[in-house]
Amino acid sequence: MKNFKIYLAYVALLAMVMTSCSKEDNPDSPDGPDGEEMVALSFTGMLSDFTRKVDTKQAVDAPVEGCFENSDPKYVRVGVKDDLGDWVTGGYIDIPVIPVSVDSDGDGADNYLTFEAEELELEEGNYTLEYFAVYNSDNNLILMAPRSDNNYGPYSFDNFVDFPLPQDIDLIAGTKHYQEVEVLCYDEQDVQEYGYLFFDFEELPLTYICFFGNECDNEGRHRPSHFRVKVWEYPSVPGDLPVVFNDDNILVNDVNDYNNGENSGDEITQADPLCIPLPDRNGDGDTWFYGEIYSIDAQGNEELIRRGDFTDEDTKDPNFEIDGKQKYWHFREGPYCGEDSDPCLLGNVVDGSEDFNIANSFDDVTIGDTEYAWSENTSEDPYGTYNIVSNAQDFYSGFPNLLDADNNSDGKFVVFDGDDLDPNETNRRVYYSQNIPTVCEGDMYYITMDLVDISTPNEDENGNDAQLKITANNVEVATFEISDLAGYDTWTKVGFTLMADSSGNIDFEIVDPDNNWEGNDFGMDNINISNDPTILNDIDHLNPGAPN
């Protein structure tokens, strides 16, 4: 059984239905032309001791003081549906709290009342309270009534109140009706536990995907995986910057149960799948998600083992289904474990970087290769070669006095002296290449690097500016001149998005365009390759010169 950390206090709020005396039928009556009596719905809140509620529930590790410390309620925000399932007023209703509190029930705690709201002068009938939250004067959410269904996302806190939402409200003319609404102090760390993760006044359909894993050690022993899943939603599609993934905008952050829920002992012998709900906003693959899976060992240490992006449409692949019902994706981590289930949903962690600071040639670099030959320092133009240097002039005296992209005199970067091949020749020279293996089809991968044009400016017909062509699996990603991005002798950071095809690999190349065989003298530094889109956040240009 999970132990929930519910902070601060428990509040019981009473929804009070108030009505005036019946009125004569009058077409000018504020009750309407038919004189139908309206019922005014307002709220009163009574703060009570949370510890009394905890005593009758499952064990909770939580302080109970200070829920209203410097945060007196300012207004209540509600969402109410009528008996046709339509939202009253079409959205949220904010009701001010009367800035006077009294201990009306003698329990030693303050009670709060709300003003009457014109929007809640309702006709007699049946309604449901779907959303209830309390805000302070800084517009911070401080209290929330938990839900007991997953219409708007996962829920876990309903067992800490006697009457969670949704609640039926029966408004009868000529009566006063009091309906209790219990709320818990709000903690954003537990945002997905209240039942409102995907709350929207337009009914939001949900899609579900379940994860299950096995892990294997070097001796071939298998065991079920204890793991954490984190999921975020892209604002639109991968590549729109900046990309931010943190606790403030996370959709899912949950772990699976293991060892039959007892979660004790050093060795994991049994583990459950973890099923998560996700918003299915359009149902056509236009909702993008970024997910991460962390393996958790017996000591509670977490290690990132899978990540990548996927769409709502990906979760509906029939290959994930069992007997046409539940959708599972099975990952297998470690040697002798085999492959993840097909189709691939999240890929292996890809993180490669090279700053050239301890390299003398491409024989020393950690990622990437070149078809250019290494050449030592020379006073003559070293056509078609490269060197890794601290200053461009260390390679060729005709190059500018230029340090690496970090302007570090102790750093290094690679300098290419462009090929002098005639454009009619068929030989194609590759400045830089890198293979990314075992990728998920349809997943996005990202490459960033610093570039600088050190050519002698030449504005004639042939041009002398450094021009590069970027390809992935022989498909053009971009073709551009570095000087168009930052001029000459000035570093600029560029990034490229690469979508994996069905080959299971990405062959990334930077080549010398066939139609530009003069010049092409440039420097390159700080290469990063990842399936984490946040590496794009500090770039100056994304996919420059990408084909339409």
URHUUR-V57645 format. One record per residue. RES is the residue in one letter. SS is DSSP state (@ for helix, = for strand, . for the rest). PSI is psi as a letter, one per 30 degrees, with the letter a starting at -180 (* if undefined). Layout:
BEGIN
res | ss | psi
RES | SS | PSI
RES | SS | PSI
END
This chain:
BEGIN
res | ss | psi
M | . | k
K | . | k
N | . | j
F | . | k
K | . | j
I | . | j
Y | . | k
L | . | d
A | . | l
Y | = | k
V | = | k
A | = | k
L | = | k
L | = | k
A | = | j
M | = | k
V | = | k
M | = | k
T | . | k
S | . | a
C | . | l
S | . | k
K | . | l
E | . | l
D | . | k
N | . | k
P | . | f
D | . | g
S | . | k
P | . | f
D | . | f
G | . | l
P | . | f
D | . | f
G | . | g
E | . | k
E | . | k
M | = | l
V | = | k
A | = | k
L | = | k
S | = | l
F | = | k
T | = | k
G | = | k
M | = | j
L | = | k
S | = | l
D | . | j
F | @ | f
T | @ | e
R | @ | e
K | @ | e
V | @ | e
D | @ | f
T | . | g
K | . | a
Q | . | l
A | . | k
V | . | k
D | . | j
A | . | k
P | . | l
V | . | g
E | . | l
G | . | g
C | . | e
F | . | g
E | . | j
N | . | g
S | . | h
D | . | k
P | = | k
K | = | e
Y | = | l
V | = | k
R | = | k
V | = | l
G | = | k
V | = | k
K | = | k
D | . | a
D | . | f
L | . | f
G | . | g
D | . | k
W | = | k
V | @ | k
T | @ | f
G | @ | g
G | . | a
Y | . | l
I | = | k
D | = | k
I | = | j
P | = | k
V | = | k
I | = | k
P | = | h
V | = | k
S | = | k
V | = | l
D | . | i
S | . | f
D | . | g
G | . | g
D | . | g
G | . | g
A | . | k
D | . | k
N | = | k
Y | = | k
L | = | l
T | = | l
F | . | l
E | . | k
A | . | k
E | @ | e
E | @ | f
L | @ | g
E | = | j
L | = | l
E | = | l
E | . | k
G | = | a
N | = | k
Y | = | l
T | = | k
L | = | j
E | = | f
Y | = | k
F | = | k
A | = | l
V | = | k
Y | = | l
N | = | a
S | . | f
D | . | g
N | . | g
N | . | k
L | = | k
I | = | f
L | = | k
M | = | k
A | . | k
P | . | l
R | = | l
S | . | g
D | . | l
N | . | g
N | . | f
Y | . | g
G | . | a
P | . | l
Y | = | k
S | . | f
F | @ | g
D | @ | f
N | @ | f
F | @ | g
V | . | l
D | . | e
F | . | i
P | . | l
L | = | l
P | . | l
Q | = | k
D | = | k
I | = | k
D | = | j
L | = | j
I | . | k
A | . | k
G | . | g
T | . | l
K | . | k
H | = | k
Y | = | k
Q | = | k
E | = | k
V | = | j
E | = | k
V | = | l
L | = | l
C | = | k
Y | . | k
D | . | j
E | @ | f
Q | @ | f
D | @ | h
V | @ | e
Q | @ | g
E | @ | f
Y | = | f
G | . | g
Y | . | g
L | . | e
F | . | h
F | . | k
D | . | k
F | . | f
E | . | k
E | . | k
L | . | j
P | . | k
L | = | k
T | = | k
Y | = | k
I | = | k
C | = | k
F | = | k
F | = | k
G | = | l
N | = | k
E | = | k
C | = | k
D | . | a
N | . | f
E | . | g
G | . | g
R | . | k
H | = | k
R | = | l
P | = | l
S | . | k
H | . | k
F | = | l
R | = | k
V | = | k
K | = | k
V | = | k
W | = | l
E | = | k
Y | . | k
P | . | e
S | . | c
V | . | l
P | . | k
G | . | f
D | . | k
L | . | l
P | . | l
V | . | k
V | . | k
F | . | j
N | . | a
D | . | f
D | . | f
N | . | g
I | = | k
L | = | e
V | = | k
N | = | i
D | = | l
V | = | l
N | . | l
D | . | k
Y | = | l
N | @ | h
N | @ | g
G | @ | f
E | . | f
N | . | h
S | . | l
G | . | l
D | . | f
E | . | k
I | . | j
T | . | f
Q | . | k
A | = | k
D | . | l
P | . | l
L | = | j
C | = | k
I | = | k
P | = | k
L | = | k
P | = | k
D | . | i
R | . | e
N | . | f
G | . | g
D | . | g
G | . | g
D | . | f
T | . | j
W | = | k
F | = | l
Y | = | k
G | = | l
E | = | k
I | = | k
Y | = | k
S | = | k
I | = | k
D | . | a
A | . | f
Q | . | g
G | . | g
N | . | k
E | = | k
E | = | k
L | = | k
I | = | f
R | = | k
R | = | l
G | = | a
D | = | l
F | = | l
T | = | l
D | . | e
E | . | e
D | @ | e
T | @ | f
K | @ | g
D | . | k
P | @ | f
N | @ | f
F | @ | f
E | = | k
I | . | j
D | . | h
G | . | g
K | . | c
Q | . | k
K | = | j
Y | = | k
W | = | k
H | = | j
F | = | l
R | = | j
E | = | k
G | . | l
P | . | l
Y | . | g
C | . | f
G | . | a
E | . | l
D | . | l
S | . | l
D | . | k
P | . | l
C | . | k
L | . | e
L | . | k
G | = | l
N | = | l
V | . | k
V | . | j
D | = | j
G | = | k
S | = | l
E | = | k
D | . | f
F | . | g
N | . | f
I | . | g
A | . | k
N | . | f
S | . | l
F | . | f
D | . | f
D | . | f
V | . | l
T | . | f
I | . | k
G | . | l
D | = | l
T | . | l
E | . | f
Y | . | l
A | = | k
W | = | k
S | . | k
E | . | l
N | . | k
T | = | l
S | . | f
E | . | l
D | . | j
P | . | i
Y | . | k
G | . | g
T | = | l
Y | = | l
N | = | l
I | = | j
V | = | l
S | . | f
N | . | k
A | @ | e
Q | @ | f
D | @ | f
F | . | e
Y | = | k
S | . | f
G | . | f
F | . | l
P | . | l
N | . | j
L | . | k
L | . | a
D | . | l
A | . | f
D | . | g
N | . | h
N | . | j
S | . | f
D | . | f
G | . | l
K | . | l
F | = | l
V | = | k
V | = | k
F | = | k
D | = | j
G | . | l
D | . | k
D | . | g
L | . | k
D | . | k
P | . | f
N | . | f
E | . | l
T | . | f
N | . | k
R | . | k
R | . | k
V | = | j
Y | = | e
Y | = | k
S | = | k
Q | = | k
N | = | k
I | = | j
P | = | l
T | . | h
V | . | l
C | . | k
E | . | k
G | . | f
D | . | l
M | = | k
Y | = | l
Y | = | k
I | = | k
T | = | l
M | = | l
D | = | k
L | = | l
V | = | k
D | = | j
I | . | g
S | . | l
T | . | k
P | . | k
N | . | j
E | . | g
D | . | a
E | . | e
N | . | e
G | . | l
N | . | g
D | . | l
A | . | j
Q | = | k
L | = | k
K | = | k
I | = | k
T | = | l
A | = | j
N | . | h
N | . | g
V | = | k
E | = | k
V | = | e
A | = | l
T | = | k
F | = | l
E | = | k
I | @ | e
S | @ | f
D | @ | f
L | @ | e
A | @ | g
G | . | a
Y | . | k
D | . | g
T | . | k
W | . | k
T | = | k
K | = | k
V | = | l
G | = | l
F | = | k
T | = | k
L | = | k
M | = | k
A | . | k
D | . | a
S | . | f
S | . | f
G | . | g
N | = | l
I | = | j
D | = | j
F | = | k
E | = | k
I | = | j
V | = | l
D | . | j
P | . | k
D | . | f
N | . | g
N | . | i
W | . | f
E | . | l
G | . | b
N | . | h
D | . | k
F | = | l
G | = | l
M | = | k
D | = | l
N | = | i
I | = | k
N | = | k
I | = | k
S | = | l
N | . | g
D | . | j
P | @ | f
T | @ | f
I | @ | f
L | @ | f
N | . | f
D | . | g
I | . | l
D | . | f
H | = | k
L | = | k
N | . | h
P | . | k
G | . | g
A | . | k
P | . | k
N | . | *
END
